[in-house]
Amino acid sequence: MNFWFLVSSAAQAAAEDPGPTGAELTGAASWLPMLIMILPIALMYVLMVVPQRRKEKKLKQTIDSAIVGDQIVTIGGLVGKIVNIKDDEITFESSVERSKITVKKWAIKDVIKPIQS
């Protein structure tokens, strides 16, 4: 008998007070959905974009510090020794026949400095 009394009083209380509505929600409940949307985007930015930018910046510094005599590797796989550097173009010799090829700086994948003894 005591159990039914508790159930009926709980049902009666729920009928009288339906709980907070959307306008009454404040605090954590109002910013939680926004946090759930922003957190994965921020995490993706930190894990993917920041290291890629760091790598691009390092490559740009390496290309800008290249001098005549360094070896380069292009994004197409050509390898050769730098013979001339102009504004945004680099001319390099490739193969035994000393074929000269000119490429843009953005087409360089790697710069190999000669070993100084």
Phi, psi and omega in degrees: 000324179294324180297315181294329178294318180293319180295317182291324178290326178291320178293322179293320179293322179292325179290326181283321182238098184288352180106177183288143177265180182300323181288334183275344181289128177219173177078226187296326184292336182278327182259352181297315178298323179293321179295322179295329178279322185281324184302312178296324179294316179295320179295317178297319178299314182293320184279336185245311189283315183298311178297325179294317178296320179298318180294317179296320180295318179295318179296319179297317177296320179296317180294318180293334180270002179292141179233167178299132181109339177287154174265146178232158172234126180272169179292342176273354177098003178285140181235138179190178183255132182292132176242340181203141178232122173245177186329286181239019180234145177232132176254133180223156177264138180229144176073179182288329181283358179059047176292131180262130181232136178249130178228160174284156182296329181291346181272004181268131180264325184206149175241127181249116179282139177291149181282125179269126180258000000 
